[in-house]
Amino acid sequence: MIQVLTIVGARPQFIKAAPVSQALRSTGLTEAIVHTGQHFDAGMSDVFFAELDIPAPTHNLEVNSLSHGAMTGRMLERLDEVMRAERPSMVLIYGDTNSTVAGALAAAKLHIPVAHVEAGLRSFNRRMPEEINRVVADHLSSLLFCPTKTAVENLAREGITSGVHAVGDVMYDTTIQATERARGRSAILEQIGLSAKSYAVATIHRAENTDDPERFRRVLAFLEAAARERPVVMAVHPRTRKLMDSLGLSPKGVTLVAPLGYLDMTWLVHNAVEVMTDSGGLQKEAYFHRVPCVTLRDETEWVETIHAGWNRLWTQSDYALRRDIDEYGSGRAAMDIAATIAALQERSR
């Protein structure tokens, strides 16, 4: 019987799982990784395992290209089979995707304890599938690893106080390691023909932007306006590319590139002057590199980035007074998570 069954399926989860998987192994815990297949393109999946030294998945469920309900249901069915076969002591989930909520539901129905990394985040927009996934996952989890004080407070307001740990942000752990690797290995600036601190980076993939053609047009117009001031590079998610093609849209003056490996994306952001994105993870990564961010949404779960002046919503005209954010930790979140899980495993023997 393995001790930890890790469920991942999307780019942000690979990034978060990398330092935690390494920390789990360093504490002597046995881990098996399940890749749901939610991000299945090699540029959105395989390259992250290779560049971040994540062990190859023990199981790949290959569930993708379905509606939210169908995808979650199919994952739930297949994860139930995997968990019955592996009989893990704990299931470890990350973030707020369909893979997250399916992992939490499958484990809860089999009475397997769930640990949620990046617990307690709230955008307070229940129209977002990610918000529903966060709430459900948190209420099914026994261990809740929070990246911020605000996340702890959010859980307390919902009556969740047991098993809550403020550990900082595991993505900061990964960013520290990846930036040094990228410094010597990435040639992305030369490939695109850019110089450091001369351009902005953009990404669009959230359903609130891509499910509404009129809103999507407004977002692209926002990027076009930004491109009149400086070069803008947009890494295009496969679903976003499909939508652009179907609508016959391509933002003028914006350089479009295929999804990038993590090291190339890290180096691209590290050397940018601004990030424009609807991604939750990229908002934080921008801050870790001390690059201002514009969030292409009407709210954000990372409210401290707004308050600290490193992030603003695209509907706002300016940033708050800029300051550092202390609560993301010192780059040891993964070790604290692994130590907590190891201590619980020891007590349960």
C-alpha positions in Angstrom: 0.0 0.0 0.0 1.4 3.4 -1.0 1.2 6.3 1.5 0.4 9.2 -0.8 -1.5 9.2 -4.1 -1.0 12.5 -5.8 -3.6 13.7 -8.3 -2.5 16.2 -11.0 -3.9 17.0 -14.5 -3.1 20.6 -15.5 -0.1 22.8 -15.9 -0.4 24.7 -12.6 -0.7 21.4 -10.7 2.6 20.1 -12.2 4.3 23.2 -11.0 3.0 22.9 -7.5 3.6 19.2 -7.3 7.2 19.4 -8.3 8.7 20.6 -5.0 6.2 18.7 -2.9 7.0 15.4 -4.6 10.7 16.0 -4.0 10.0 16.8 -0.4 7.9 13.7 0.1 10.6 11.5 -1.2 13.2 13.2 1.1 11.1 12.3 4.1 10.9 8.7 3.0 7.2 8.7 2.1 6.1 6.5 -0.9 4.2 8.4 -3.6 2.3 7.4 -6.7 1.2 10.1 -9.2 -2.0 10.0 -11.2 -2.2 12.2 -14.3 -5.8 12.7 -15.2 -4.9 13.9 -18.7 -6.8 17.2 -18.3 -3.8 18.9 -20.0 -2.7 16.3 -22.5 -0.8 18.3 -25.1 3.0 17.7 -24.9 3.6 21.4 -24.6 1.2 21.6 -21.7 2.1 18.4 -19.9 5.1 16.2 -20.8 7.6 19.0 -20.9 6.7 20.0 -17.3 7.5 16.6 -15.9 10.8 16.6 -17.7 11.9 20.1 -16.8 10.8 20.0 -13.2 12.1 16.5 -12.5 8.7 15.1 -11.5 8.5 11.3 -11.4 6.6 9.8 -14.3 2.9 9.2 -13.5 2.1 5.7 -12.3 -1.4 6.1 -14.0 -2.4 8.3 -16.9 -6.2 8.5 -17.2 -6.3 10.4 -20.5 -9.5 12.2 -19.7 -9.8 15.5 -21.6 -11.7 17.5 -24.3 -15.1 17.1 -22.5 -17.5 19.5 -20.8 -16.9 20.3 -17.2 -19.5 17.8 -16.0 -18.5 15.0 -18.3 -14.8 15.4 -17.6 -15.3 15.5 -13.8 -17.6 12.4 -13.9 -15.2 10.4 -16.1 -12.3 11.3 -13.8 -14.3 10.4 -10.7 -15.1 7.0 -12.2 -11.5 6.2 -13.1 -9.9 7.7 -9.9 -12.2 5.4 -7.9 -10.7 2.4 -9.7 -7.2 3.6 -9.2 -7.7 4.3 -5.5 -9.3 0.9 -4.9 -6.3 -0.7 -6.5 -3.6 1.4 -4.9 -5.3 1.7 -1.4 -3.4 4.9 -0.4 -3.2 6.2 3.1 -3.8 9.8 1.8 -4.8 11.5 -1.4 -3.0 14.7 -2.2 -4.7 17.3 -4.5 -3.7 20.7 -5.8 -5.5 23.9 -6.7 -8.9 24.3 -8.2 -9.3 22.2 -11.4 -11.7 19.4 -12.4 -8.9 17.0 -11.5 -8.9 18.6 -8.0 -12.5 18.1 -7.2 -12.7 14.7 -8.8 -9.8 13.5 -6.7 -11.4 14.9 -3.5 -14.8 13.3 -4.3 -13.3 9.9 -5.2 -11.2 9.8 -2.0 -14.1 11.0 0.3 -16.4 8.3 -1.0 -13.8 5.7 -0.2 -13.1 7.3 3.2 -9.5 8.1 2.3 -8.1 11.3 4.0 -7.6 14.2 1.5 -4.8 16.8 1.7 -5.4 20.0 -0.3 -2.5 22.2 -1.3 -3.5 25.8 -2.0 -6.6 25.5 0.2 -8.8 28.4 1.3 -8.6 30.6 -1.8 -11.8 32.4 -2.8 -12.7 34.7 -5.6 -16.4 34.8 -4.3 -17.6 34.3 -7.9 -19.7 31.1 -8.0 -20.1 31.4 -11.7 -16.4 30.3 -12.1 -16.1 26.5 -12.2 -12.8 26.9 -10.3 -14.6 28.5 -7.3 -17.0 25.6 -7.0 -14.0 23.2 -7.2 -12.2 25.1 -4.4 -15.1 25.1 -2.0 -16.0 21.4 -2.5 -12.4 20.3 -2.2 -11.8 22.3 1.0 -14.9 20.9 2.6 -13.8 17.3 1.9 -10.2 17.7 3.0 -8.6 16.6 6.3 -5.4 18.6 5.8 -5.7 22.1 4.3 -2.4 23.7 3.3 -3.0 27.5 2.9 -0.7 29.8 1.0 -1.8 33.0 2.8 -3.4 34.3 5.9 -6.4 35.4 3.9 -6.9 31.8 2.9 -6.9 30.7 6.5 -9.5 33.4 7.3 -11.7 32.3 4.4 -11.8 28.7 5.7 -12.6 29.9 9.3 -15.6 31.9 8.0 -16.9 28.6 6.5 -16.4 26.8 9.7 -13.2 25.0 8.7 -10.5 25.3 11.4 -9.3 21.7 12.0 -6.3 20.5 10.0 -5.6 24.0 8.6 -1.9 24.9 8.1 -0.5 28.2 6.9 2.6 27.1 5.0 3.2 29.7 2.3 3.1 29.2 -1.4 4.7 26.1 -3.0 4.8 28.0 -6.4 7.4 30.3 -4.8 9.5 27.2 -4.0 9.3 26.2 -7.7 10.0 29.7 -9.0 13.2 30.0 -7.0 14.5 26.7 -8.4 13.2 27.2 -12.0 14.6 30.7 -12.4 18.1 29.5 -11.8 17.7 26.6 -14.2 16.2 28.8 -16.8 19.0 31.4 -16.5 21.4 28.9 -18.1 19.1 26.8 -20.3 16.4 29.0 -21.9 17.0 30.8 -25.2 13.4 32.0 -25.6 14.2 35.7 -25.8 16.7 35.0 -28.7 14.1 32.8 -30.4 11.4 35.4 -30.3 13.8 38.3 -31.0 13.2 40.3 -27.8 15.5 42.0 -25.3 15.0 41.9 -21.6 12.7 44.4 -20.0 11.2 45.6 -23.3 7.9 43.6 -23.6 4.8 42.3 -21.9 3.6 38.7 -21.6 -0.1 37.7 -22.0 -2.2 34.5 -21.5 -5.9 33.8 -21.8 -7.7 30.6 -21.0 -10.3 31.0 -18.3 -13.9 30.0 -19.2 -15.2 33.4 -18.2 -13.2 34.9 -21.1 -13.4 32.2 -23.6 -17.0 31.1 -23.2 -18.3 34.6 -24.1 -17.3 35.7 -27.6 -18.1 39.4 -27.0 -16.0 39.5 -23.8 -13.2 37.6 -25.6 -13.2 40.3 -28.2 -12.9 43.0 -25.5 -9.9 41.1 -23.9 -8.2 40.9 -27.3 -8.8 44.6 -27.9 -7.2 45.3 -24.5 -4.1 43.4 -25.6 -4.0 45.2 -28.9 -4.1 48.5 -27.0 -1.2 47.4 -24.9 0.7 46.3 -28.0 0.7 49.9 -29.3 2.9 50.8 -26.3 5.3 47.9 -26.3 5.7 44.4 -27.8 3.3 41.8 -26.4 3.9 38.1 -26.5 0.9 35.8 -26.0 1.4 32.1 -25.2 -1.8 30.7 -26.7 -3.6 27.9 -24.9 -4.9 25.2 -27.4 -8.5 26.0 -26.5 -7.9 29.7 -26.9 -6.3 29.1 -30.3 -9.3 27.0 -31.4 -11.7 29.9 -30.3 -9.6 32.5 -32.2 -9.7 30.4 -35.3 -13.4 29.8 -35.1 -14.1 33.6 -34.7 -11.5 34.6 -37.2 -9.7 36.7 -34.6 -6.0 37.5 -34.1 -4.9 40.5 -31.9 -3.1 43.1 -34.0 0.5 43.7 -33.0 0.6 40.8 -30.6 3.2 38.0 -31.2 1.4 34.6 -30.8 3.5 31.6 -29.6 2.6 28.0 -28.8 2.4 27.0 -25.2 5.9 27.1 -23.7 7.8 24.8 -21.4 8.1 25.9 -17.8 11.7 27.1 -18.0 11.0 29.1 -21.1 7.9 30.7 -19.6 9.7 31.4 -16.4 12.5 33.2 -18.2 10.0 35.1 -20.4 8.1 36.4 -17.4 11.3 37.0 -15.4 12.5 39.5 -18.1 9.1 41.1 -18.9 8.0 44.6 -17.8 4.3 43.5 -17.4 2.1 40.4 -17.4 -1.5 40.3 -18.6 -3.4 37.2 -17.7 -6.5 35.5 -16.4 -4.4 32.7 -14.8 -4.4 32.5 -11.1 -0.9 31.0 -11.0 0.7 33.4 -13.4 -0.5 36.4 -11.2 1.7 35.0 -8.4 4.6 34.1 -10.6 4.6 37.6 -11.9 5.0 38.9 -8.3 7.7 36.3 -7.5 9.7 37.9 -10.4 8.6 41.4 -9.2 6.8 42.0 -12.5 3.6 44.1 -12.4 0.5 42.2 -13.5 -2.9 43.1 -15.0 -5.5 40.4 -14.3 -8.0 40.0 -17.1 -10.9 39.1 -14.8 -13.3 41.0 -12.7 -12.0 39.6 -9.4 -9.0 37.6 -8.2 -8.5 35.0 -5.5 -5.0 36.4 -4.9 -6.3 39.6 -3.2 -3.0 40.3 -1.5 -1.3 41.0 -4.8 -3.9 43.7 -5.5 -3.5 45.2 -2.0 0.3 45.2 -2.3 0.3 47.1 -5.6 1.8 44.3 -7.8 -1.5 43.4 -9.5 -4.6 45.2 -10.7 -7.8 44.2 -12.4 -8.1 45.2 -16.0 -11.1 47.3 -15.0 -8.9 49.4 -12.6 -6.9 52.3 -13.9 -3.9 52.1 -11.6 -2.1 50.0 -9.0 -2.2 50.4 -5.2 1.0 51.6 -3.4 3.6 48.9 -4.0 5.1 46.8 -1.2 6.4 43.3 -0.6 4.2 40.4 0.3 5.6 38.5 3.3 3.0 35.7 3.7 4.0 33.7 0.6 6.9 32.3 2.7 10.6 31.8 2.3 10.6 28.9 -0.3 10.1 26.1 2.2 6.4 25.5 1.9 6.9 22.0 0.3 9.1 20.8 3.1 6.5 22.0 5.7 3.8 20.2 3.8 5.8 16.9 3.5 6.7 17.1 7.2 3.1 17.5 8.3 2.0 14.6 6.1 4.8 12.4 7.4 4.0 13.2 11.0 0.3 12.3 10.4 1.3 9.0 8.7 3.6 8.2 11.7 0.8 8.8 14.2 -1.6 6.6 12.2 0.6 3.6 12.3 
